């Protein structure tokens, strides 16, 4: 365990970077939030950027859509399947059945699917850490510190900024915010 328990976690690089930052007391809370936000935005856009773009552009041609449910299903069927895409389609379908206009349903559903993704992101990383603990790759105090720290950080995310990054397809929204301080002279900007 000399390399640290986070090195071998079965996570993508951005999620792993967040997990490492949570247990590192030298990383401040805004940087942790930025790392989590960056991991979330990139995980969603990696598989869904074309789908999201297509849905947000749906109906922008001014044509009257007599069956928005079928046309939105067709848009989703034209893209690769993903867990986030499935959540998004379910949310849109529910809102359309409740009488929302298609663009409003898409916008509101994107926010709801993102909320679901936050929970899945948190659960996924915690499951990987629990697995590492069960294999003896992580100590109990490291696991407990991670769970406590990640729960705290994920409650403080700027959800509106994350949602805007996803709507705009901007994978680099948090790039500058994720730079960790490497020098003792690095500090808050004044």
C-alpha positions as CSV (number, residue, x, y, z in Angstrom):
1,X,0.0,0.0,0.0
2,X,3.0,2.3,-0.2
3,X,1.7,3.7,-3.6
4,X,-1.5,4.8,-1.8
5,X,-4.8,3.0,-1.9
6,X,-6.2,5.2,-4.7
7,X,-3.7,4.3,-7.4
8,X,-5.3,0.9,-8.2
9,X,-9.0,1.9,-8.0
10,X,-11.0,0.8,-11.1
11,X,-12.1,4.3,-12.0
12,X,-11.5,6.6,-14.9
13,X,-8.6,9.0,-14.4
14,X,-10.8,12.0,-13.5
15,X,-12.8,10.1,-10.9
16,X,-9.6,8.7,-9.5
17,X,-8.1,12.2,-9.2
18,X,-11.2,13.3,-7.2
19,X,-10.9,10.3,-4.9
20,X,-7.2,11.0,-4.3
21,X,-8.0,14.7,-3.6
22,X,-10.7,13.8,-1.0
23,X,-8.3,12.0,1.2
24,X,-5.5,14.6,0.8
25,X,-5.7,17.3,3.5
26,X,-3.5,19.6,1.3
27,X,-6.3,19.9,-1.3
28,X,-8.8,22.6,-0.5
29,X,-12.6,22.2,-0.8
30,X,-13.0,24.4,-3.9
31,X,-10.4,22.2,-5.7
32,X,-12.1,19.0,-4.6
33,X,-15.5,20.4,-5.9
34,X,-13.9,21.3,-9.2
35,X,-12.3,17.8,-9.5
36,X,-15.7,16.2,-8.8
37,X,-17.5,18.5,-11.2
38,X,-14.9,17.9,-13.9
39,X,-15.3,14.1,-13.5
40,X,-19.1,14.3,-13.6
41,X,-19.2,16.6,-16.7
42,X,-16.7,14.5,-18.6
43,X,-18.3,11.2,-17.7
44,X,-21.7,12.4,-19.0
45,X,-20.3,14.2,-22.1
46,X,-18.0,11.3,-23.1
47,X,-21.0,9.1,-24.0
48,X,-23.8,11.6,-24.4
49,X,-22.6,14.9,-25.9
50,X,-24.2,14.1,-29.4
51,X,-27.5,13.0,-27.8
52,X,-27.7,16.1,-25.6
53,X,-26.9,18.3,-28.5
54,X,-29.6,16.6,-30.7
55,X,-32.2,16.8,-27.9
56,X,-31.5,20.5,-27.2
57,X,-31.8,21.3,-30.9
58,X,-34.9,19.2,-31.3
59,X,-37.8,21.3,-32.6
60,X,-35.6,24.3,-33.4
61,X,-36.6,23.9,-37.1
62,X,-40.0,25.5,-36.3
63,X,-41.9,22.4,-37.5
64,X,-45.0,21.5,-35.6
65,X,-44.4,18.1,-33.9
66,X,-47.7,16.1,-33.7
67,X,-46.1,13.3,-31.7
68,X,-43.2,14.6,-29.6
69,X,-43.0,11.4,-27.6
70,X,-42.2,9.4,-30.8
71,X,-39.9,12.0,-32.3
72,X,-37.8,12.3,-29.1
73,X,-37.6,8.5,-28.8
74,X,-36.4,8.5,-32.4
75,X,-33.7,11.1,-31.5
76,X,-32.6,8.9,-28.6
77,X,-32.6,5.7,-30.7
78,X,-30.3,7.4,-33.2
79,X,-27.6,7.6,-30.5
80,X,-25.6,5.0,-28.6
81,X,-27.3,3.8,-25.4
82,X,-26.0,4.8,-22.0
83,X,-27.3,4.8,-18.5
84,X,-27.5,8.6,-18.4
85,X,-29.3,8.6,-21.8
86,X,-31.8,6.1,-20.4
87,X,-32.5,8.3,-17.3
88,X,-32.9,11.3,-19.6
89,X,-35.4,9.6,-21.9
90,X,-37.5,8.3,-18.9
91,X,-37.6,11.8,-17.5
92,X,-38.5,13.4,-20.8
93,X,-41.3,10.8,-21.4
94,X,-42.7,11.4,-18.0
95,X,-42.8,15.2,-18.5
96,X,-44.3,14.9,-21.9
97,X,-47.1,12.7,-20.5
98,X,-47.7,15.4,-17.9
99,X,-48.2,17.9,-20.6
100,X,-45.0,19.8,-20.6
101,X,-43.8,21.3,-23.9
102,X,-41.0,19.3,-25.5
103,X,-38.2,21.9,-25.0
104,X,-39.3,22.5,-21.4
105,X,-39.4,18.7,-20.8
106,X,-36.0,18.3,-22.3
107,X,-34.5,21.1,-20.1
108,X,-36.1,20.0,-16.9
109,X,-35.2,16.3,-17.6
110,X,-31.6,17.2,-18.2
111,X,-31.5,18.7,-14.7
112,X,-33.3,15.6,-13.2
113,X,-31.0,13.1,-15.0
114,X,-28.0,15.0,-13.7
115,X,-29.3,14.8,-10.1
116,X,-29.6,11.0,-10.6
117,X,-26.1,10.9,-12.0
118,X,-24.7,12.7,-8.9
119,X,-26.0,9.8,-6.8
120,X,-24.6,7.2,-9.1
121,X,-21.2,8.9,-9.3
122,X,-21.0,9.0,-5.5
123,X,-22.2,5.4,-5.1
124,X,-19.8,4.1,-7.8
125,X,-16.7,5.6,-6.2
126,X,-17.7,4.5,-2.8
127,X,-18.3,0.9,-4.0
128,X,-14.9,0.8,-5.6
129,X,-13.3,2.1,-2.3
130,X,-15.3,-0.5,-0.3
131,X,-14.0,-3.2,-2.7
132,X,-10.5,-2.0,-2.2
133,X,-11.0,-2.1,1.6
134,X,-12.4,-5.7,1.3
135,X,-9.3,-6.7,-0.7
136,X,-7.0,-5.2,1.9
137,X,-5.8,-2.4,-0.4
138,X,-7.2,0.3,1.8
139,X,-7.4,0.8,5.6
140,X,-10.7,1.3,7.4
141,X,-9.7,4.9,8.4
142,X,-8.9,5.7,4.7
143,X,-12.3,4.4,3.6
144,X,-14.1,6.3,6.3
145,X,-12.2,9.5,5.5
146,X,-13.1,9.1,1.9
147,X,-16.8,8.4,2.4
148,X,-17.1,11.4,4.8
149,X,-15.0,13.7,2.6
150,X,-16.7,12.8,-0.6
151,X,-20.2,13.2,0.9
152,X,-19.3,16.6,2.1
153,X,-17.7,17.7,-1.2
154,X,-20.6,16.4,-3.4
155,X,-23.1,18.4,-1.3
156,X,-21.2,21.6,-2.2
157,X,-21.1,21.2,-6.0
158,X,-22.2,24.1,-8.2
159,X,-25.0,22.2,-9.9
160,X,-26.0,25.1,-12.1
161,X,-22.5,25.4,-13.5
162,X,-22.3,21.7,-14.1
163,X,-25.6,21.7,-15.9
164,X,-24.6,24.7,-18.1
165,X,-21.3,22.9,-19.0
166,X,-23.3,19.8,-20.0
167,X,-25.8,21.9,-22.0
168,X,-23.0,23.6,-23.8
169,X,-20.9,20.4,-24.3
170,X,-18.0,22.1,-22.5
171,X,-15.7,19.4,-21.2
172,X,-13.2,22.0,-20.2
173,X,-15.4,24.1,-17.9
174,X,-13.6,23.1,-14.8
175,X,-10.1,22.7,-16.2
176,X,-8.5,25.8,-14.7
177,X,-10.2,25.1,-11.3
178,X,-8.8,21.6,-11.1
179,X,-5.2,22.7,-11.0
180,X,-3.8,21.5,-7.7
181,X,-1.4,23.8,-5.8
182,X,2.1,22.3,-6.0
183,X,4.1,25.1,-4.4
184,X,3.9,26.5,-0.9
185,X,3.7,30.0,-2.5
186,X,0.6,29.0,-4.4
187,X,-2.4,30.3,-2.5
188,X,-5.7,32.0,-3.1
189,X,-5.8,34.7,-5.7
190,X,-6.1,38.1,-4.3
